[in-house]
Amino acid sequence: MAFETFARQWSTLLLTRLRQTSQVTLTGVSARSYDEYVRSLPGYGAFFTFRPDAGGPAGLFQLSAETAFASLDFLLGGHGSVVTTEEREPTEIERRLFGDLITRTLAELAYAFATTAPMKPVPGTLETSAQFLQLAAAADVVLVATFSITLVEEGEPSEATMMLPMGPLMARLHQASGDAAGSEDEQRVRAEAAQTLGTTVPELPVDVSARMIPVVMRPSDVLALEVGDVVRIPHPTARPLDVVTHDIVLARAVAGASGNRLACLVVSPDEENDR
């Protein structure tokens, strides 16, 4: 698979740049919602944003703070013995060193995906807090690769992840399969990728809500709202609610109750007309 090739290339890059016996191993690939992925990230770390193609949706490359700062220490001729008990922002020099290392890493990513989903990654920014990451809508589906990374021989491994936007990646896969049939290995990689997506995407949780027709108000009216004010909603009492996910109307439903909780009963278009 392309991510396995990337792991091997990344290991070689770290070996040559850090002059340490580094090892990177792919541990898993999964499709998740963006919100689920961000919630799984540590609050503090090294979060490198990038775009698989200029002007396209953003991706993310995540390292633990210990791994990131140990890499810098090796680059500067140290022994990688960096203590990160306190959260801190990288200095300007450290950001430049990070930028060079990530640019080279993204070049290896492009090489790994050259035959399956060609891309020209563009480096973005470095963040140290996961709460500032606003790279996609919460319900957007993303592809997440998880790696185990060891910077020194017999060292403690740490986890690193890479997130790629699913839509553009699938478009590239379809384009590549349409341009040429490819070798047997390439066809096998595409088949495995399609199977992974087909089995994981239907199981992803999505937010579903029932909503009325929204009311349009001026900001001044909203700011002037007080307890006891009545906001008139332009939703007819006889019209069912819209069942919505990700701003797409899936069905209509009438409000009701199930036990001590509110519930909605999905109705057909004919039932709507009868009402």
VOPAGU-2260 file (C-alpha; in pm, 1 decimal, decimal comma):
REM VOPAGU-2260
SITE   aa  ch    i         X         Y         Z
SITE  MET   A    0       0,0       0,0       0,0
SITE  ALA   A    1     101,2     361,4     -50,7
SITE  PHE   A    2     117,1     432,1     324,1
SITE  GLU   A    3     352,5     135,5     373,4
SITE  THR   A    4     581,2     279,4     106,1
SITE  PHE   A    5     563,6     616,0     279,6
SITE  ALA   A    6     659,0     457,0     614,0
SITE  ARG   A    7     970,4     301,9     456,6
SITE  GLN   A    8    1065,3     629,3     284,4
SITE  TRP   A    9    1007,6     824,0     604,8
SITE  SER   A   10    1234,4     583,8     797,6
SITE  THR   A   11    1510,9     642,8     543,6
SITE  LEU   A   12    1461,8    1019,5     560,0
SITE  LEU   A   13    1492,0    1023,1     940,3
SITE  LEU   A   14    1798,1     800,8     923,6
SITE  THR   A   15    1977,3    1037,0     685,4
SITE  ARG   A   16    1865,3    1362,8     848,0
SITE  LEU   A   17    1885,4    1271,0    1217,0
SITE  ARG   A   18    2176,5    1024,5    1180,3
SITE  GLN   A   19    1992,5     782,4    1405,8
SITE  THR   A   20    1861,3     429,9    1353,4
SITE  SER   A   21    1501,1     541,3    1318,5
SITE  GLN   A   22    1211,4     309,0    1241,6
SITE  VAL   A   23     860,9     397,9    1117,9
SITE  THR   A   24     593,1     129,3    1089,1
SITE  LEU   A   25     239,4     160,0     956,8
SITE  THR   A   26      -1,1      31,3    1223,0
SITE  GLY   A   27    -339,0     105,9    1066,1
SITE  VAL   A   28    -548,3     291,1     809,6
SITE  SER   A   29    -910,8     387,2     873,2
SITE  ALA   A   30   -1184,5     619,8     752,0
SITE  ARG   A   31   -1337,4     840,9    1021,4
SITE  SER   A   32   -1532,0    1160,0    1057,3
SITE  TYR   A   33   -1309,4    1464,4    1102,9
SITE  ASP   A   34   -1462,7    1532,4    1444,5
SITE  GLU   A   35   -1383,7    1178,9    1562,5
SITE  TYR   A   36   -1023,8    1214,5    1444,2
SITE  VAL   A   37    -963,9    1550,7    1613,3
SITE  ARG   A   38   -1112,0    1421,5    1939,4
SITE  SER   A   39    -857,3    1137,2    1936,1
SITE  LEU   A   40    -559,4    1375,8    1918,7
SITE  PRO   A   41    -360,5    1482,5    2225,9
SITE  GLY   A   42    -425,5    1836,4    2342,8
SITE  TYR   A   43     -58,9    1935,4    2304,3
SITE  GLY   A   44     178,1    1823,2    2031,8
SITE  ALA   A   45     315,6    1911,9    1689,4
SITE  PHE   A   46      38,5    1949,4    1430,7
SITE  PHE   A   47     162,1    2026,8    1079,5
SITE  THR   A   48    -105,0    2129,4     830,6
SITE  PHE   A   49     -57,5    2086,9     457,3
SITE  ARG   A   50    -258,2    2064,2     137,3
SITE  PRO   A   51    -222,6    1754,1     -83,3
SITE  ASP   A   52    -263,6    1994,5    -374,9
SITE  ALA   A   53    -242,6    2373,7    -386,1
SITE  GLY   A   54    -584,8    2527,2    -324,8
SITE  GLY   A   55    -742,3    2196,7    -216,7
SITE  PRO   A   56    -870,1    2076,8     122,2
SITE  ALA   A   57    -616,2    2053,9     403,2
SITE  GLY   A   58    -448,8    1750,1     552,1
SITE  LEU   A   59    -269,6    1705,8     884,6
SITE  PHE   A   60      52,5    1543,9    1000,5
SITE  GLN   A   61      66,0    1489,4    1378,5
SITE  LEU   A   62     362,5    1406,1    1601,6
SITE  SER   A   63     388,8    1388,2    1978,8
SITE  ALA   A   64     571,6    1682,2    2135,4
SITE  GLU   A   65     843,3    1446,5    2263,2
SITE  THR   A   66     912,7    1304,5    1915,1
SITE  ALA   A   67     905,0    1644,4    1746,6
SITE  PHE   A   68    1144,9    1819,5    1983,8
SITE  ALA   A   69    1372,7    1513,8    2005,6
SITE  SER   A   70    1400,4    1526,2    1625,5
SITE  LEU   A   71    1511,2    1888,7    1646,1
SITE  ASP   A   72    1768,4    1802,3    1911,6
SITE  PHE   A   73    1915,8    1534,2    1683,5
SITE  LEU   A   74    1919,7    1779,6    1391,2
SITE  LEU   A   75    2122,4    2021,4    1603,8
SITE  GLY   A   76    2371,5    1750,7    1704,0
SITE  GLY   A   77    2220,5    1662,1    2040,9
SITE  HIS   A   78    2127,6    1326,8    2189,9
SITE  GLY   A   79    1749,9    1362,2    2169,0
SITE  SER   A   80    1715,0    1394,2    2547,1
SITE  VAL   A   81    1449,0    1663,0    2549,3
SITE  VAL   A   82    1213,3    1715,4    2844,4
SITE  THR   A   83     866,0    1841,9    2745,4
SITE  THR   A   84     695,4    1860,3    3084,1
SITE  GLU   A   85     580,2    2214,6    3009,0
SITE  GLU   A   86     386,5    2321,2    2702,7
SITE  ARG   A   87     570,9    2579,8    2496,3
SITE  GLU   A   88     567,3    2732,3    2150,9
SITE  PRO   A   89     857,8    2654,0    1913,0
SITE  THR   A   90    1106,2    2934,4    1855,0
SITE  GLU   A   91    1145,9    3090,8    1509,6
SITE  ILE   A   92    1458,5    2882,5    1443,7
SITE  GLU   A   93    1280,4    2565,0    1552,9
SITE  ARG   A   94     989,6    2643,8    1321,4
SITE  ARG   A   95    1227,5    2678,9    1027,7
SITE  LEU   A   96    1391,4    2345,7    1108,5
SITE  PHE   A   97    1049,3    2184,6    1141,9
SITE  GLY   A   98     945,6    2337,7     809,6
SITE  ASP   A   99    1246,6    2190,2     627,8
SITE  LEU   A  100    1188,9    1845,0     777,9
SITE  ILE   A  101     816,6    1846,0     697,9
SITE  THR   A  102     879,5    1966,7     340,2
SITE  ARG   A  103    1108,2    1667,9     286,8
SITE  THR   A  104     855,3    1436,5     454,0
SITE  LEU   A  105     577,5    1557,0     224,0
SITE  ALA   A  106     803,9    1492,5     -75,6
SITE  GLU   A  107     825,7    1129,4      38,6
SITE  LEU   A  108     445,1    1123,8      69,0
SITE  ALA   A  109     413,7    1241,2    -292,4
SITE  TYR   A  110     657,5     969,7    -401,3
SITE  ALA   A  111     461,4     699,6    -216,8
SITE  PHE   A  112     131,3     801,0    -379,1
SITE  ALA   A  113     273,0     871,7    -726,3
SITE  THR   A  114     126,8     559,6    -888,3
SITE  THR   A  115    -207,9     547,4    -705,1
SITE  ALA   A  116    -314,4     905,3    -629,3
SITE  PRO   A  117     -62,9    1161,3    -761,0
SITE  MET   A  118     -37,4    1475,0    -547,5
SITE  LYS   A  119     185,9    1779,1    -497,2
SITE  PRO   A  120     172,1    1852,2    -122,2
SITE  VAL   A  121     209,3    2212,2      -7,5
SITE  PRO   A  122     329,7    2273,7     353,7
SITE  GLY   A  123     105,0    2483,1     577,1
SITE  THR   A  124     142,7    2595,2     936,3
SITE  LEU   A  125     259,9    2443,9    1263,6
SITE  GLU   A  126      18,3    2437,2    1557,3
SITE  THR   A  127      86,1    2306,4    1906,5
SITE  SER   A  128    -275,5    2282,6    2026,6
SITE  ALA   A  129    -538,8    2053,8    1876,4
SITE  GLN   A  130    -819,0    2295,1    1972,2
SITE  PHE   A  131    -705,0    2542,2    1704,1
SITE  LEU   A  132    -740,3    2292,6    1419,1
SITE  GLN   A  133   -1028,3    2390,6    1189,9
SITE  LEU   A  134    -943,1    2196,6     874,2
SITE  ALA   A  135   -1280,8    2044,0     775,7
SITE  ALA   A  136   -1645,7    2018,3     875,3
SITE  ALA   A  137   -1712,9    1789,7    1172,0
SITE  ALA   A  138   -1901,7    1532,0     963,2
SITE  ASP   A  139   -1653,2    1524,0     671,7
SITE  VAL   A  140   -1500,4    1181,0     612,1
SITE  VAL   A  141   -1120,1    1168,7     626,5
SITE  LEU   A  142    -860,3     894,6     578,8
SITE  VAL   A  143    -631,4     846,5     879,4
SITE  ALA   A  144    -304,2     652,3     875,2
SITE  THR   A  145    -144,5     564,2    1209,8
SITE  PHE   A  146     228,0     501,9    1248,4
SITE  SER   A  147     461,1     378,1    1521,4
SITE  ILE   A  148     783,0     581,1    1521,1
SITE  THR   A  149    1110,3     510,9    1703,9
SITE  LEU   A  150    1390,8     764,5    1667,4
SITE  VAL   A  151    1672,7     559,8    1825,2
SITE  GLU   A  152    1750,6     191,7    1835,4
SITE  GLU   A  153    1568,7      19,3    2123,2
SITE  GLY   A  154    1393,1     347,3    2203,2
SITE  GLU   A  155    1032,9     382,3    2317,2
SITE  PRO   A  156     795,4     405,0    2018,6
SITE  SER   A  157     544,8     687,4    1991,1
SITE  GLU   A  158     236,6     730,7    1775,2
SITE  ALA   A  159     211,0     959,7    1475,6
SITE  THR   A  160     -87,1    1011,0    1246,5
SITE  MET   A  161    -153,0    1152,9     902,1
SITE  MET   A  162    -496,1    1273,0     791,0
SITE  LEU   A  163    -592,8    1315,3     426,5
SITE  PRO   A  164    -925,0    1454,4     294,9
SITE  MET   A  165   -1127,2    1166,4     152,9
SITE  GLY   A  166   -1301,6    1340,4    -138,6
SITE  PRO   A  167    -995,6    1454,7    -338,4
SITE  LEU   A  168    -815,4    1128,4    -262,9
SITE  MET   A  169   -1102,2     921,6    -402,6
SITE  ALA   A  170   -1116,1    1144,5    -710,5
SITE  ARG   A  171    -746,8    1081,6    -774,4
SITE  LEU   A  172    -792,6     706,7    -729,0
SITE  HIS   A  173   -1076,1     701,9    -983,4
SITE  GLN   A  174    -875,9     914,0   -1224,9
SITE  ALA   A  175    -572,2     691,1   -1191,4
SITE  SER   A  176    -779,0     377,6   -1247,9
SITE  GLY   A  177    -938,3     537,8   -1553,4
SITE  ASP   A  178    -612,4     655,5   -1707,2
SITE  ALA   A  179    -448,4     313,9   -1702,5
SITE  ALA   A  180    -519,7     -32,2   -1574,7
SITE  GLY   A  181    -174,7     -45,3   -1412,6
SITE  SER   A  182      21,4    -343,5   -1291,6
SITE  GLU   A  183    -123,7    -626,0   -1084,8
SITE  ASP   A  184      24,2    -474,2    -767,2
SITE  GLU   A  185    -133,4    -136,2    -844,6
SITE  GLN   A  186    -470,2    -297,8    -912,8
SITE  ARG   A  187    -443,6    -488,7    -584,3
SITE  VAL   A  188    -367,3    -166,7    -393,7
SITE  ARG   A  189    -668,8       7,1    -547,4
SITE  ALA   A  190    -892,7    -290,4    -472,6
SITE  GLU   A  191    -777,9    -298,0    -108,7
SITE  ALA   A  192    -834,1      77,1     -75,5
SITE  ALA   A  193   -1183,5      49,4    -223,7
SITE  GLN   A  194   -1265,8    -241,4       7,7
SITE  THR   A  195   -1143,9     -48,8     313,8
SITE  LEU   A  196   -1360,2     249,9     222,5
SITE  GLY   A  197   -1661,6      32,3     144,5
SITE  THR   A  198   -1652,1    -137,2     484,2
SITE  THR   A  199   -1562,8     158,4     707,4
SITE  VAL   A  200   -1754,8     454,0     563,6
SITE  PRO   A  201   -2106,8     303,3     618,7
SITE  GLU   A  202   -2022,5     254,1     988,8
SITE  LEU   A  203   -1916,8     612,9    1054,9
SITE  PRO   A  204   -2141,6     801,3    1301,4
SITE  VAL   A  205   -2310,8    1114,6    1166,1
SITE  ASP   A  206   -2516,2    1382,8    1338,1
SITE  VAL   A  207   -2887,4    1374,3    1248,4
SITE  SER   A  208   -3133,5    1641,8    1357,3
SITE  ALA   A  209   -3496,2    1740,9    1304,4
SITE  ARG   A  210   -3541,3    2110,8    1234,8
SITE  MET   A  211   -3802,1    2371,8    1153,1
SITE  ILE   A  212   -3780,6    2636,7     884,7
SITE  PRO   A  213   -3525,9    2887,1    1020,8
SITE  VAL   A  214   -3622,0    3244,5    1100,9
SITE  VAL   A  215   -3420,6    3535,5     961,3
SITE  MET   A  216   -3329,0    3804,9    1211,7
SITE  ARG   A  217   -3103,8    4108,7    1214,8
SITE  PRO   A  218   -2799,1    4096,6    1444,7
SITE  SER   A  219   -2937,3    4392,1    1640,3
SITE  ASP   A  220   -3262,6    4200,1    1707,1
SITE  VAL   A  221   -3068,1    3893,0    1821,4
SITE  LEU   A  222   -2854,8    4096,7    2059,9
SITE  ALA   A  223   -3167,0    4262,4    2201,6
SITE  LEU   A  224   -3336,7    3932,4    2297,7
SITE  GLU   A  225   -3436,2    3904,0    2662,5
SITE  VAL   A  226   -3602,0    3644,1    2881,7
SITE  GLY   A  227   -3972,9    3634,2    2799,7
SITE  ASP   A  228   -3940,1    3755,8    2437,7
SITE  VAL   A  229   -4129,0    3552,7    2176,8
SITE  VAL   A  230   -3953,5    3457,2    1852,9
SITE  ARG   A  231   -4203,4    3371,4    1579,5
SITE  ILE   A  232   -4089,3    3074,7    1366,8
SITE  PRO   A  233   -4224,2    3072,4    1004,5
SITE  HIS   A  234   -4285,4    2697,3    1019,6
SITE  PRO   A  235   -4652,7    2600,8     952,0
SITE  THR   A  236   -4800,6    2392,1    1232,2
SITE  ALA   A  237   -4923,7    2132,2     979,8
SITE  ARG   A  238   -4585,7    2088,7     809,5
SITE  PRO   A  239   -4357,9    1802,4     925,9
SITE  LEU   A  240   -4003,1    1872,0    1039,8
SITE  ASP   A  241   -3699,9    1821,8     813,8
SITE  VAL   A  242   -3472,4    1530,3     907,3
SITE  VAL   A  243   -3125,8    1663,9     824,2
SITE  THR   A  244   -2764,7    1550,0     825,9
SITE  HIS   A  245   -2479,0    1774,4     713,0
SITE  ASP   A  246   -2734,7    2024,0     571,7
SITE  ILE   A  247   -2891,6    1754,1     349,4
SITE  VAL   A  248   -3263,1    1684,7     398,0
SITE  LEU   A  249   -3311,0    1307,6     420,4
SITE  ALA   A  250   -3678,7    1278,2     513,5
SITE  ARG   A  251   -3977,0    1444,3     681,9
SITE  ALA   A  252   -4101,6    1364,5    1029,6
SITE  VAL   A  253   -4367,9    1465,9    1278,7
SITE  ALA   A  254   -4278,7    1543,8    1639,0
SITE  GLY   A  255   -4384,3    1311,6    1918,2
SITE  ALA   A  256   -4252,9    1133,6    2224,3
SITE  SER   A  257   -4100,8     797,6    2313,4
SITE  GLY   A  258   -4128,7     740,1    2686,7
SITE  ASN   A  259   -3993,4    1047,9    2860,9
SITE  ARG   A  260   -3793,5    1166,0    2560,2
SITE  LEU   A  261   -3886,8    1360,3    2250,0
SITE  ALA   A  262   -3895,4    1162,1    1924,9
SITE  CYS   A  263   -3987,0    1198,7    1558,4
SITE  LEU   A  264   -4193,8     970,8    1336,2
SITE  VAL   A  265   -4069,1     962,6     976,8
SITE  VAL   A  266   -4355,9    1003,2     731,3
SITE  SER   A  267   -4391,1     950,5     357,3
SITE  PRO   A  268   -4466,1    1234,5     111,0
SITE  ASP   A  269   -4826,5    1104,8      78,9
SITE  GLU   A  270   -4874,3    1125,5     453,4
SITE  GLU   A  271   -4740,9    1481,3     445,9
SITE  ASN   A  272   -5003,1    1578,8     185,8
SITE  ASP   A  273   -5279,0    1414,8     389,7
SITE  ARG   A  274   -5181,6    1634,3     682,9
